[in-house]
Amino acid sequence: MGVSPAPASAGELTAEHVQALRERMGWEKATVALHFAALRQFARWATNPIALSPGVWRLPAGQPSHRRWLTNSQLSRLLSAARGREKVLVALEGLNGLRRIEVLRLRGKDVLLQEGCLAVLGKGRNGGKWRKIPVHPVVKGLLRPFVQGLAPEGKLLPLSASGADALLQRAALRASPSGETLRVSHHDLRRTFGRIAYGSGMDLVQLKNLLGHSSVEMTVHYIGLDADRMREGLQLVKVGGGPGRSLVVQGETSK
């Protein structure tokens, strides 16, 4: 947890322990809520007074809405630190842009190695839509031993959502520099893929199709290009004399 000593029972759990979990765990919001609810229930059973303090159990501020991504070096370090199923999970999300649910839905027959493609079932109220996308060369190499002998209907990674979260956090902890914690969620990996792919020259329409978005505008917002373009636009706004100035200064507009 990062707090010493670690609690030996639910009765010894303190607010500092919960705070350490909040700061170190880069889980999705729903997973955080699930684990916090279970931990709080254990504290109630143990008649631990912190179970009655709502402020102790608030969810991490901003986690569900703030867009975050890794640098190239962070993604490389995470992929290098990941092992076995961790590496497959990180690669599918960080190098191919899949959602967590899409990774967990992959079956043996959805991995089309001879074609170099994946048949991906996206999210959605009615089970999602299918899309067929090319697989990254690194991902293809990682998938090969996992699909050998796997039944057509067998799950590539037979995990629950929380199990996938645990895999990712183990890899992130292993990839963290001394004294730091690499915070990363499944959405962070997808956004990272999008940022790197776009920065490498991929067309936005191609990127939209890979990510399974319904519009290019959604892709632009998802990977943060809208904020980037606003920042770039602000750099063009000049104060003072010179050609091209268009900022209103002291009530006057100059051309």
Buried (B, 14 or more C-beta within 10 A) or exposed (E): BEBEEEBEEBBEBEBBBBBBBBEBBBBBEEBBEBBBEEBBEBBEEBEBEBBEEEEBBEEBEEBEEEBBBBEEEBBEBBBEBBEEBBBBBBBBBBBBBBBBBBBBBBBBEBBBBEEEBBBBBBEEEEEBEEBEBBBBEBBBEBBEEBBEEBEEEEBBBEBEBBEBBBBBBBBBBBBBEEEEBBBBBBBBBBBBBBBBBBEEEEEBEBBBBBBBBEEBEEBBBBBBBEEEEEEEEEEEEEEEEEEEBEEEEEEEEEE
